[in-house]
Every structure is written in C-alpha cells, then in structure tokens.
Amino acid sequence: MEKKLSPLKTIRQYCLKCCCESANEVKLCPATDCPLYGYRFGKSGRTRELSEEQRQALADRMAKAREKK
C-alpha cells in the first residue's frame, strides 16, 4: 500500500523530478513564474509581516503552551 503524501511534499517531489532529482537545482530554479515556485522546498511559500505587538503576543502564547507540557 502506497503512503499518501501531503500536498506540500507532493509539490516538493514534483520540483525534484522537474530538476532531475537535484535538490541544488530546485534551490537554483529560475522558473519564478511557476505557480509552485514558492512551495518548492516543501514548505508554505507564505510569509507574514508582524508588528512588535503581534510578535510579543505570539511569544507569550508559545511560552504558555510550553509551560503546559
């Protein structure tokens, strides 16, 4: 039985196949107009700009979550 990959891992596999199975070539990929370009490392291509207050709120939530463990 074949293991099902997550969508991000599937994109990573696609990029590796496109670049002849070379992780270095995926990193150097010149196809910036490809809709999968931002996801080629198997991670979300989205980034967020956080204000200092948002950054501190996230840090506080993470600290509380770690204390619960």
MARBA-3410 file (N, C-alpha, C, O; in Angstrom, 1 decimal):
69
0.8,-1.2,0.0,0.0,0.0,0.0,0.9,1.2,0.0,1.8,1.4,0.8 ~ 0.6,2.1,-0.9,1.4,3.4,-1.0,1.0,4.4,0.0,-0.2,4.7,0.2 ~ 2.0,5.0,0.6,1.7,6.1,1.6,1.4,7.4,0.9,2.0,7.8,-0.1 ~ 0.3,8.0,1.3,-0.2,9.3,0.7,0.7,10.4,1.2,0.8,10.6,2.4 ~ 1.2,11.3,0.3,2.0,12.4,0.7,1.1,13.6,0.9,0.0,13.8,0.3
1.6,14.5,1.7,0.9,15.8,1.9,1.0,16.6,0.6,1.9,16.4,-0.2 ~ 0.1,17.6,0.4,0.2,18.4,-0.8,1.6,19.1,-0.9,2.2,19.2,-2.0 ~ 2.2,19.6,0.2,3.5,20.3,0.1,4.6,19.3,-0.2,5.5,19.6,-1.0 ~ 4.5,18.1,0.3,5.5,17.1,0.0,5.4,16.6,-1.5,6.3,16.3,-2.2 ~ 4.1,16.6,-2.0,3.9,16.2,-3.4,4.5,17.3,-4.3,5.1,17.0,-5.3
4.3,18.5,-3.9,4.9,19.6,-4.7,6.5,19.5,-4.7,7.1,19.7,-5.7 ~ 7.0,19.2,-3.5,8.5,19.0,-3.4,8.9,17.9,-4.4,9.9,18.0,-5.1 ~ 8.2,16.8,-4.4,8.6,15.7,-5.3,8.5,16.1,-6.7,9.3,15.7,-7.5 ~ 7.5,16.9,-7.1,7.3,17.3,-8.4,8.5,18.2,-8.8,9.1,18.1,-9.9 ~ 8.9,19.1,-7.9,10.0,20.0,-8.2,11.3,19.2,-8.4,12.1,19.5,-9.2
11.5,18.2,-7.5,12.7,17.4,-7.7,12.7,16.7,-9.0,13.8,16.6,-9.7 ~ 11.6,16.1,-9.4,11.5,15.5,-10.7,11.8,16.4,-11.9,12.5,16.1,-12.8 ~ 11.2,17.7,-11.7,11.4,18.7,-12.8,12.9,19.1,-12.9,13.4,19.4,-14.0 ~ 13.6,19.0,-11.8,15.0,19.4,-11.8,16.0,18.2,-11.7,17.1,18.3,-11.1 ~ 15.6,17.1,-12.3,16.4,15.9,-12.5,16.9,15.4,-11.1,18.0,14.9,-11.0
16.0,15.4,-10.1,16.3,14.9,-8.8,17.4,15.6,-8.0,18.0,15.0,-7.1 ~ 17.7,16.8,-8.4,18.8,17.5,-7.8,18.2,18.6,-6.8,17.6,19.6,-7.3 ~ 18.4,18.4,-5.5,17.9,19.4,-4.6,18.6,20.8,-4.8,18.0,21.8,-4.6 ~ 19.8,20.8,-5.2,20.5,22.1,-5.5,19.9,22.8,-6.7,19.8,24.0,-6.7 ~ 19.5,22.0,-7.7,18.8,22.6,-8.9,17.4,23.2,-8.5,17.0,24.2,-9.0
16.8,22.5,-7.5,15.5,23.1,-7.1,15.7,24.4,-6.4,15.0,25.4,-6.6 ~ 16.8,24.5,-5.6,17.1,25.7,-4.9,17.4,26.8,-5.9,17.1,28.0,-5.7 ~ 18.1,26.5,-7.0,18.5,27.5,-8.0,17.5,27.7,-9.1,17.8,28.3,-10.1 ~ 16.3,27.1,-9.0,15.3,27.1,-10.0,15.0,28.5,-10.5,14.7,29.4,-9.8 ~ 15.1,28.7,-11.9,14.9,30.0,-12.4,13.4,30.3,-12.8,13.1,31.4,-13.3
12.6,29.3,-12.7,11.2,29.4,-13.1,10.3,30.1,-12.1,9.4,29.5,-11.5 ~ 10.6,31.4,-11.9,9.9,32.2,-10.8,8.4,32.4,-11.2,7.6,32.8,-10.3 ~ 8.1,32.2,-12.4,6.6,32.4,-12.8,5.8,31.1,-12.6,4.6,31.1,-12.8 ~ 6.5,30.0,-12.2,5.8,28.8,-11.9,4.9,29.0,-10.6,5.4,29.5,-9.6 ~ 3.7,28.5,-10.7,2.8,28.7,-9.5,3.2,27.9,-8.3,2.8,28.2,-7.2
4.1,26.9,-8.5,4.6,26.2,-7.4,5.9,26.7,-6.8,6.5,26.1,-5.8 ~ 6.5,27.7,-7.4,7.8,28.2,-7.1,8.0,28.5,-5.6,9.0,28.1,-5.0 ~ 7.0,29.1,-4.9,7.1,29.4,-3.5,7.0,28.2,-2.6,7.3,28.4,-1.4 ~ 6.6,27.1,-3.1,6.4,25.9,-2.3,7.5,24.8,-2.6,7.4,23.7,-2.1 ~ 8.5,25.2,-3.4,9.4,24.2,-3.9,10.3,23.5,-2.8,10.8,22.4,-3.1
10.4,24.1,-1.6,11.1,23.5,-0.6,10.3,22.6,0.3,10.8,22.1,1.3 ~ 9.0,22.4,-0.1,8.1,21.5,0.7,7.6,22.2,1.9,7.1,21.6,2.9 ~ 7.6,23.6,1.9,7.1,24.4,3.0,6.2,25.4,2.4,6.2,25.7,1.2 ~ 5.4,26.0,3.2,4.5,27.1,2.7,5.2,28.2,2.2,6.2,28.7,2.8 ~ 4.8,28.8,1.1,5.5,29.9,0.5,5.0,31.3,1.0,5.5,32.3,0.6
4.1,31.2,2.0,3.6,32.4,2.5,4.4,32.9,3.7,4.9,32.1,4.5 ~ 4.5,34.2,3.8,5.2,34.8,5.0,4.3,35.9,5.5,3.5,36.5,4.8 ~ 4.4,36.2,6.8,3.6,37.3,7.4,4.5,38.3,7.9,5.6,38.1,8.4 ~ 4.1,39.6,7.8,4.7,40.7,8.4,4.0,40.9,9.8,2.8,41.2,9.8 ~ 4.8,40.8,10.9,4.1,41.0,12.2,4.6,42.3,12.8,5.8,42.7,12.7
3.7,43.0,13.5,4.1,44.1,14.3,4.8,43.6,15.6,4.7,42.4,15.9 ~ 5.4,44.5,16.3,6.1,44.1,17.5,5.1,43.6,18.5,5.4,42.7,19.3 ~ 3.9,44.2,18.6,2.8,43.7,19.5,2.4,42.3,19.1,2.2,41.4,20.0 ~ 2.2,42.0,17.8,1.8,40.7,17.4,2.9,39.6,17.7,2.7,38.5,18.1 ~ 4.2,40.1,17.5,5.3,39.2,17.7,5.4,38.8,19.2,5.6,37.7,19.6
5.1,39.8,20.1,5.2,39.6,21.5,4.0,38.7,22.0,4.2,37.8,22.8 ~ 2.8,38.9,21.4,1.7,38.1,21.7,1.9,36.6,21.3,1.6,35.7,22.1 ~ 2.5,36.4,20.2,2.9,35.0,19.8,3.9,34.4,20.7,3.8,33.2,21.0 ~ 4.9,35.2,21.1,5.9,34.7,22.0,5.3,34.3,23.4,5.6,33.3,24.0 ~ 4.3,35.1,23.9,3.6,34.8,25.1,2.8,33.5,25.0,2.8,32.7,25.9
2.1,33.4,23.9,1.3,32.1,23.7,2.2,30.9,23.6,1.8,29.9,24.2 ~ 3.3,31.0,23.0,4.2,29.9,22.9,4.8,29.5,24.2,5.0,28.4,24.6 ~ 5.1,30.5,25.0,5.7,30.3,26.4,4.6,29.6,27.2,5.0,28.6,28.0 ~ 3.4,30.0,27.2,2.3,29.4,27.9,2.1,27.9,27.5,1.9,27.0,28.3 ~ 2.2,27.7,26.2,2.0,26.3,25.6,3.1,25.4,26.1,2.9,24.3,26.4
4.3,25.9,26.2,5.5,25.2,26.6,5.4,24.8,28.1,5.8,23.7,28.5 ~ 4.8,25.8,28.9,4.7,25.5,30.3,3.7,24.4,30.6,3.8,23.6,31.5 ~ 2.6,24.3,29.7,1.6,23.3,29.9,2.2,21.9,29.7,1.7,20.9,30.3 ~ 3.2,21.7,28.9,3.8,20.4,28.6,4.6,20.0,29.7,5.1,18.9,29.7
END
